[in-house]
Amino acid sequence: GTLLALSMHSIGNAGAYGTHSFTVTRSTGHKTLCLYRAKAYAFRADAAYTNLPITGAMRGYGAPQGFFALESHIDEIAHRLNMDPLEFRRKNHVQKGDWDPMEMVEEDGVWRSKRQFRSCGLPQCLERGSAAFGWGKPFDRGDGKPFRRGRGMATAMQGSGVASFELGGASIKLNEDGSFNVMTGATDIGQGSDTILAQIAAEALGVDMGKIIMHSVDTDSSVFDYGSYASSTTYISGGGVKVAADRVRKQVLDVAGDLLDCSPEDMSIVDSVIYTPRGPSHLTVADIASETLYGKHRQQIMAKGDFWTDDSPAPFFAQFVEVEVDTETGRVRVTRAVNALDLGKAINPTLASGQVEGAVAMALGYALSEEVKFDEQGRVRNAGFADYKVMSTLDMPEMTTILIEDTEYSGPFGAKSAGEVPTNGMAPAVANAIQDALGVRIRSLPITPEKILQALDEL
């Protein structure tokens, strides 16, 4: 039951222009194969020009495609070996401290990996996710009825930003009332990044979130940021905010130390109050602001910060699902889903859970219904939502989301990403559950009723 080698060949349909096709197709292998330990790896990526519309970036960026193939294959291997798919994954998945086999570089004739997995909460994802789901316990399979039920699982990983590429900047200014203006180049597109970045600033500065005034990005005046993509905002942009906040805090404590005749290294800020080793002092952050703007220590307390790294820490994810298949119509319904995510420190658990559940909902459409269809001339045949089927809230399963906090010390307060990795597990988990329910393997997406009925006819 020990994996010895993994091989994948990814072919991407680029459309009329290359755009993101090479990097997306590359990610299909580079974000997936490193999930498992093996002695040897092989990956080939090809992108082909066709007469179809150009392609671009989408949530998951190549990883969902790769994980559908890999995690379906892993299940098949486990069944061939008469092993529990969960136990097979536990035996072979990556561990904390391992080096990424897909990030090899040559230096002086010696090949080495440039990326180490310093945090990995996948074992906890599998343990707590399987327990919450009841993996391995008896359940109603619906044998002999039109509705058949099965269970499946999948694991996945992603990255946190683009290593050696992205830069996140921030600037923070202390106002005379003890509040802080925080300006970043990051854009909140609905994921809640303004809240997350405000929390990071408040925690680093030792003040309540009500003292943080967030300013939306303005390209005329904002510091630079590469943008809200690649699961980078909390890790990269948050890293920039943390650096700026630490510098502002040091300036505040330097002034306070002079006023209190105390070493700044021995002082702290809690709820806007300056603390010395003896306890709370009579000074607040607002007092320091007044002193620096109107007193003897005249200066504008403010700082910029930026964060750049050659790393991209991986969040890990375990998906467990139960499906119900109508053998007369071929319709598949996911009735239960347990989502277990290792995201490092959860800066805001509520927002993180929302990210997970939104990604899982998106991935459910990817698994069961969403497909752009073209005619022979490359024209889209289902350009409206009457024909392009998107899942609604009525299609969502009963969901349980579990957050695993395996600290990533390179991230702000131990955080890494959460936004994309939950899109990677649903499709293979559903395919594996259908295999469990019906004994048929569906190898292409979306898994439509027509494909189910055809597979049943071929039994």
C-alpha positions in Angstrom: 0.0 0.0 0.0 2.9 2.4 -0.4 3.0 4.6 -3.4 6.2 4.4 -5.4 5.6 6.6 -8.4 3.1 9.2 -9.7 2.6 10.3 -13.3 0.3 12.9 -14.8 -0.1 14.4 -18.3 -2.3 17.5 -18.5 -3.6 18.9 -21.8 -5.2 22.3 -21.7 -7.6 23.8 -24.3 -6.2 27.3 -24.7 -8.7 28.6 -27.1 -7.5 31.2 -29.6 -4.8 32.7 -27.4 -2.4 31.4 -24.8 -3.2 33.8 -21.9 -3.2 31.8 -18.7 -3.2 28.4 -20.3 0.4 27.4 -19.6 0.4 28.4 -15.9 -3.1 26.9 -15.4 -2.1 23.6 -17.1 1.2 23.6 -15.1 -0.7 24.0 -11.8 -2.8 21.0 -12.7 0.3 18.9 -11.8 2.3 21.2 -9.6 -0.5 21.8 -7.1 -1.6 18.1 -6.9 1.1 15.5 -7.2 3.0 16.8 -4.2 0.0 15.8 -2.0 1.5 12.3 -1.8 4.9 10.9 -1.0 6.5 8.8 -3.7 9.9 7.8 -5.0 9.5 9.2 -8.4 7.3 11.8 -10.1 6.5 12.6 -13.8 4.4 15.5 -15.0 3.9 16.8 -18.5 1.8 19.8 -19.4 0.6 20.8 -22.9 -1.7 23.6 -24.0 -3.3 23.5 -27.4 -4.7 26.3 -29.6 -8.2 25.7 -30.8 -11.0 27.7 -32.4 -12.8 28.2 -29.1 -12.9 31.5 -27.0 -9.8 32.4 -25.0 -9.5 31.0 -21.5 -8.6 32.7 -18.3 -8.1 32.4 -14.6 -10.8 30.8 -12.4 -11.0 29.8 -8.7 -8.7 26.9 -8.2 -6.5 27.8 -11.2 -5.9 24.3 -12.6 -5.9 22.4 -9.3 -9.6 21.3 -9.5 -8.9 19.5 -12.8 -5.8 17.8 -11.5 -7.4 16.7 -8.2 -10.4 15.2 -10.0 -8.1 12.9 -11.9 -5.7 12.3 -9.0 -8.2 11.7 -6.2 -10.4 9.5 -8.4 -7.3 7.5 -9.2 -6.2 7.2 -5.6 -9.6 5.8 -4.7 -9.3 3.2 -7.5 -5.9 2.1 -6.3 -7.2 1.8 -2.7 -10.1 -0.4 -3.9 -7.8 -2.6 -6.0 -5.7 -3.1 -2.9 -8.8 -3.8 -0.7 -7.8 -0.9 1.4 -10.0 1.8 3.0 -9.5 4.9 0.9 -9.1 7.0 4.1 -6.4 4.7 5.4 -4.6 4.6 2.0 -4.4 8.4 2.0 -3.2 8.4 5.6 -0.5 6.0 4.7 0.8 8.0 1.7 0.0 11.7 2.1 2.6 14.5 2.6 3.7 15.2 6.1 5.0 18.3 7.9 8.7 18.8 7.2 8.6 17.2 3.8 10.0 18.9 0.7 7.9 19.6 -2.3 9.0 17.3 -5.2 7.3 19.5 -7.8 9.5 22.6 -6.9 13.0 21.3 -7.8 15.8 23.6 -8.8 19.4 22.8 -9.9 22.3 24.4 -8.1 25.9 23.5 -9.0 24.7 20.2 -10.6 22.7 19.2 -7.6 18.9 19.0 -7.7 17.0 20.1 -4.5 13.6 21.3 -3.6 13.1 25.0 -2.8 9.9 24.5 -0.8 9.3 22.8 2.5 6.0 22.1 4.0 6.5 23.8 7.4 2.9 23.4 8.4 0.5 20.6 7.5 -2.8 20.0 9.2 -3.9 17.3 6.8 -3.8 14.5 9.4 -6.1 16.5 11.7 -8.4 17.3 8.7 -8.7 13.6 8.0 -9.1 12.7 11.7 -11.7 15.3 12.6 -13.5 15.2 9.2 -13.9 11.5 9.2 -15.2 11.5 12.8 -17.7 14.2 12.1 -18.9 12.4 8.9 -19.0 9.0 10.5 -16.7 7.4 7.9 -16.6 3.7 8.1 -19.9 3.4 10.0 -23.0 1.6 8.5 -25.5 3.8 6.7 -28.7 3.4 4.6 -27.5 2.5 1.1 -31.0 2.2 -0.3 -30.3 -1.2 -1.8 -33.0 -2.5 -4.0 -34.7 0.9 -4.4 -34.6 3.5 -7.2 -32.5 5.7 -4.9 -29.0 4.4 -4.2 -26.6 6.0 -1.7 -22.9 6.1 -1.4 -20.1 7.9 0.3 -16.8 9.3 -1.0 -13.9 11.4 0.1 -11.0 13.4 -1.4 -8.1 15.4 -0.1 -6.5 18.5 -1.6 -4.0 21.3 -1.2 -3.3 24.7 -2.8 -0.9 27.6 -2.2 -1.0 31.0 -0.5 -0.1 33.5 -3.2 2.5 33.1 -5.9 6.0 32.4 -4.6 8.8 34.8 -5.5 6.3 37.0 -7.3 3.7 38.8 -5.3 4.2 41.9 -3.2 1.6 43.2 -0.7 2.0 46.7 0.7 0.3 48.8 3.4 0.6 52.2 5.1 -0.7 53.1 8.5 -1.0 56.6 10.1 -1.8 57.4 13.7 -4.6 60.1 14.0 -4.9 62.6 16.9 -7.8 60.7 18.5 -5.9 57.5 18.8 -7.4 55.9 15.7 -5.4 54.6 12.7 -5.8 55.1 9.0 -4.9 51.8 7.2 -4.5 51.9 3.5 -3.7 48.8 1.4 -3.5 48.0 -2.2 -5.7 44.9 -1.7 -9.3 44.9 -3.0 -12.2 43.5 -1.1 -14.3 41.7 -3.8 -16.6 40.1 -1.3 -14.3 37.8 0.5 -14.1 40.0 3.5 -10.5 41.1 3.2 -11.1 44.6 4.6 -12.3 43.0 7.8 -9.4 40.5 7.9 -6.8 43.2 7.3 -8.4 45.5 9.9 -8.2 42.6 12.4 -4.5 42.1 11.7 -3.8 45.8 12.1 -5.8 46.0 15.3 -4.1 42.9 16.9 -0.6 44.1 16.0 -1.3 47.7 17.3 -3.0 46.5 20.5 -6.2 48.4 19.8 -9.8 47.7 19.3 -11.0 47.2 15.7 -13.2 50.3 16.1 -9.9 52.3 16.1 -9.0 51.0 12.6 -10.2 53.1 9.6 -9.8 51.1 6.4 -9.4 53.0 3.1 -10.4 51.4 -0.1 -7.8 50.9 -2.8 -7.1 54.0 -4.9 -4.4 53.6 -7.6 -3.6 57.3 -7.4 -2.6 57.0 -3.7 -2.6 53.5 -2.5 0.5 51.4 -1.9 1.2 48.7 -4.4 -0.5 45.3 -4.3 -0.6 42.6 -7.1 -4.3 42.1 -6.6 -6.9 39.8 -5.0 -6.2 36.5 -6.6 -4.2 33.3 -6.1 -5.4 32.9 -2.5 -3.0 35.7 -1.5 -4.8 38.5 0.4 -4.6 37.2 4.0 -1.1 35.9 3.6 0.6 38.4 1.3 -1.5 41.6 1.8 -2.0 40.7 5.5 1.8 40.3 5.8 2.3 43.8 4.5 -0.3 45.2 7.0 1.4 43.3 9.9 4.9 44.8 9.0 3.5 48.3 8.8 1.6 47.9 12.1 4.6 46.6 13.9 6.6 49.6 12.8 3.9 52.0 13.9 3.6 50.3 17.2 7.4 50.6 17.7 7.1 54.4 17.1 4.3 54.7 19.6 6.3 52.8 22.3 9.5 54.7 21.6 7.7 57.9 22.5 5.9 56.3 25.5 9.2 54.9 26.7 10.8 58.3 26.7 7.8 59.8 28.6 7.7 56.9 31.2 11.4 56.4 31.4 11.1 52.8 30.4 12.6 50.6 27.7 10.2 50.2 24.7 11.2 46.6 24.5 9.6 46.0 27.9 6.3 47.8 27.1 3.1 46.7 25.3 -0.2 48.1 24.2 -3.4 46.5 25.3 -6.8 48.0 24.5 -5.1 51.3 23.5 -3.4 51.6 27.0 0.3 51.6 27.3 1.6 48.9 29.7 5.0 48.8 31.5 6.3 45.8 33.4 4.6 47.3 36.5 1.2 47.2 34.8 -1.1 49.8 33.0 0.3 53.3 32.8 -1.7 56.6 32.7 -0.9 56.9 29.0 -3.1 55.8 26.1 -2.4 55.7 22.3 -4.5 58.9 22.0 -2.1 60.6 24.5 0.9 59.6 22.4 -0.9 61.0 19.3 -1.5 64.3 21.1 2.1 64.4 22.4 3.6 63.8 18.9 1.3 66.3 17.2 1.2 69.1 19.8 3.9 68.3 22.5 7.6 68.1 22.6 8.0 64.9 20.5 6.7 66.4 17.3 6.4 63.9 14.5 3.8 62.2 12.4 3.7 58.6 13.5 3.1 56.5 10.4 4.9 53.7 8.5 4.7 51.7 5.4 5.2 47.9 5.2 5.5 45.4 2.5 5.6 41.6 2.4 7.3 39.5 -0.2 8.4 35.8 0.1 9.8 33.0 -2.0 7.4 30.6 -0.3 3.7 29.8 -0.9 2.5 27.8 2.2 -0.1 25.1 1.4 -3.5 25.0 3.0 -4.8 21.4 3.2 -8.4 20.2 2.8 -10.4 17.0 3.3 -13.8 16.6 1.7 -16.4 13.9 2.7 -19.7 13.6 1.0 -22.8 11.3 0.8 -24.7 11.2 -2.4 -28.1 9.9 -3.5 -28.5 8.6 -7.0 -31.8 8.1 -8.8 -31.1 5.0 -10.9 -34.2 5.7 -13.0 -33.4 9.3 -14.0 -29.6 9.4 -13.3 -30.0 12.5 -11.1 -27.3 12.9 -8.4 -28.0 14.8 -5.2 -25.3 15.4 -2.6 -27.1 15.1 0.8 -24.2 15.6 3.2 -20.8 17.3 3.1 -18.2 17.6 5.7 -15.4 20.1 4.9 -12.2 20.1 7.0 -9.7 22.9 6.2 -6.2 23.5 7.5 -5.8 27.3 7.0 -3.2 28.1 9.6 -4.5 30.6 12.1 -8.1 31.5 11.4 -8.0 35.3 11.7 -11.8 35.4 11.3 -13.5 31.9 11.7 -16.9 33.1 10.5 -15.5 34.6 7.2 -13.3 31.5 6.8 -16.2 29.2 7.1 -18.1 31.3 4.6 -15.2 31.1 2.1 -15.2 27.3 2.5 -18.9 26.9 2.0 -19.0 29.2 -0.9 -16.1 27.4 -2.6 -17.8 24.0 -1.9 -21.1 25.3 -3.5 -19.1 26.5 -6.5 -17.3 23.1 -6.8 -20.7 21.3 -6.6 -21.7 23.0 -9.8 -18.4 22.2 -11.3 -19.0 18.5 -10.4 -22.6 18.1 -11.4 -23.9 20.7 -13.8 -21.7 23.5 -15.1 -20.4 23.0 -18.7 -19.9 25.5 -21.5 -21.0 23.9 -24.7 -19.8 24.9 -28.2 -20.9 24.2 -31.8 -18.4 23.2 -34.5 -17.6 26.9 -35.2 -16.6 27.5 -31.6 -19.8 29.5 -30.7 -21.2 29.1 -27.3 -24.5 27.1 -27.3 -25.6 27.8 -23.7 -24.8 31.4 -23.1 -27.6 32.0 -20.6 -28.5 30.7 -17.2 -31.5 28.9 -18.7 -29.1 26.5 -20.3 -25.9 26.9 -18.2 -27.0 25.2 -14.9 -25.7 26.9 -11.8 -26.4 25.4 -8.4 -28.7 27.4 -6.1 -29.2 27.3 -2.3 -31.9 24.7 -2.8 -29.2 22.3 -4.2 -26.9 22.6 -1.3 -26.3 19.7 1.0 -26.3 19.7 4.8 -22.8 21.1 5.5 -20.4 20.8 8.4 -17.2 22.9 8.2 -14.3 22.2 10.5 -11.3 24.6 10.7 -7.9 23.2 11.6 -5.4 25.7 12.8 -1.9 24.4 12.1 0.2 27.5 12.5 2.2 28.7 9.5 4.9 30.9 11.2 5.7 32.8 8.0 2.2 34.2 7.8 0.6 37.1 9.8 -0.2 35.6 13.2 0.2 32.1 11.7 -2.3 32.4 8.9 -2.3 31.0 5.4 -4.9 30.9 2.7 -8.5 29.5 2.6 -10.3 30.8 -0.5 -9.4 28.4 -3.3 -8.5 25.0 -1.8 -12.1 24.0 -0.9 -13.0 24.0 -4.7 -10.6 21.1 -5.2 -12.3 18.2 -3.3 -16.0 18.1 -4.2 -15.8 16.7 -7.8 -13.6 13.7 -7.0 -15.4 13.1 -3.7 -18.7 13.0 -5.6 -17.3 10.7 -8.3 -15.9 8.4 -5.6 -19.3 8.4 -3.8 -21.1 7.5 -7.0 -18.7 4.6 -7.5 -19.5 3.5 -3.9 -23.3 3.7 -4.6 -23.5 2.2 -8.1 -20.2 0.5 -8.8 -19.6 2.7 -11.9 -16.7 5.1 -12.4 -17.5 8.4 -14.1 -14.3 9.9 -15.6 -15.4 13.3 -17.0 -17.1 16.3 -15.6 -19.8 17.4 -15.1 -21.4 14.2 -13.9 -24.7 14.6 -15.7 -27.8 12.2 -15.5 -27.0 11.1 -19.1 -23.5 9.9 -18.1 -25.0 8.0 -15.1 -27.6 6.3 -17.2 -25.1 5.4 -19.9 -22.7 3.9 -17.3 -25.5 1.9 -15.8 -26.5 0.6 -19.2 -22.9 -0.6 -19.7 -22.7 -2.6 -16.5 
